[in-house]
Amino acid sequence: MSSPPRPSGVPKIPSIPSTPAPLHIRTDPHSGRKYHASAALPADTDLLGRCAPYSYTIWKRFRNEVCAECWRYDGGRRAFLTRRDDEGLELPSHSPSEQSCVGKRSNTASVSAGLWFCDERCQRTWISREGAEVVDLLRQLEAARQKKPKPKPKSDAKAQEAVVIAPDTVERAWVTLREKERSPKEVRRWREVQLEDYEADMARYVLLALHGYHREQCNQPSPQQSLVSRAEAETHSQSLSQTDAAAAGSEGGCDGRPEWETFASLQSNELQLLNACPEILEHQTRIYQLLKGRFGSRVAARSSAASSRSSLTPAPSPSSAQSHGDNALSPEDARAGEPSDTGSSTNLLSEPSLADLVTVENVRTILGVDPGNSFGIWETPLMEESECLGFAVYPLASFFNHHCAPNVRKERDGRTLRFLTTRPVEAGEELCISYGHVETMDVRTRRQELLEGWYFKCRCGRCTAEAGESPRT
């Protein structure tokens, strides 16, 4: 997929990640970045290993029927789900200062985080990977979900079709939020925003992505460690064979946790989505207000930091700081802060903070990546009547382009995806998957489905042949 037109203010980042040996990325003026075979490949070649999602959401209607870890679903039956949130797990006790922070949040203790698990193994796996603090973050978010959805006003379908969202309209909406968030009082009011189910489900997806980005920052070594690591890596690389290098690249690709850099480089389809559904702009700005109000201040950061040290897998000590002027601690927020041990406040302010990452730029990036890049989480085995349980974004998998006669198939195993060749592939041949389930449709229906769901008119070899068109050169 091509590099996205970034929202203003988003820093430039590398757009092409390192990739495993069987395939490489090329850039095309029409179809953007795409995978090609690096060598002749037999059928059933595993191209990326097990791809893990960077972020995901399970729709609320299925949340108490799906395991949050392995995504098992049993047609609406729930007997196999035996664990909820962090219940039944013995977590490390809090220090006095952390107890103070946790006590402040006791009003959300009765709110479920919306996590169900098959058993203790799935529960421990999820919490060990994501962090125990995420359970608390999701509880805080779920407390903002409307208890009784408001009836939706009747809309004029013809009027909606006539709406065209211009780029400057979108920019103005976000600029207005930037101006409002300069007021600490305004941001505090945003803590009371109540979200509709769709908004809360999307907010979970955004929050998990932001937390993943925050964890990457916390895991970054200090400048001194970086220099030593770089020197060791350069020395080691001189002794690596080509095969060893390919294996190392594979381990750092889908088999490892994807990085924010790759996730944020995916094509943004923000404008296409908003032109298809103009009302989503209001949903997105409300999502931002809630996230900023509950998680985007230094006071909220201190609460989250307290619970972050109760993870089953202790987080490494951050050794670098990152701060943004918009999120500096105001006198009013300072007065509202929780008490802490001597010096602990300074420590927390010097650590990379989740609050620093709740910015208009980051939230727009995350929301813009979803349309056109996400994969549906479908009930398996996949049949015509299978339910779509939610969606997930797999950054490296998003570089596969679509073809209505694909040479790569995707297989879901729990929360991971694997991509295997369907037939022998020649060296240099483009590697394509099928978006959605369009292979059995006629060309006109296929193209309409792809245009509405992925915002492009398909001109693959099969479509041009069936439509009697000249292939694109």
Secondary structure by P-SEA (a helix, b strand, c coil): ccccccccccccccccccccccbbbbbbcccccccccccccccccccccbbbbccccccccccccccccccccccccccccccccccccccccccaaaaaaaaaaccccccccccccccaaaaaaaaaaccaaaaaaaaaaaaaccccccccccccaaaaaaccccaaaaaaaaaaaaaaaccaaaaaaaccccccaaaaaaaaaaaaaaaaaaaaaaacccaaaaaaaaaaaaaaaaaccaaaaaaaaaaacccccccaaaaaacccaaaaaaaaccaaaaaaaaaaaaaaaccccaaaaaaaaaaccccccccccccbbbbbccccccaaaaaaccccccaaaaaaaacccccccccaaaaaaaaaaacccccccccccccccccccccccccccccbbbbccccbbbbbcccbbbbbbccccccccbbbbbccccccccaaaaaaaaaaacccccccaaaaaaacccccc
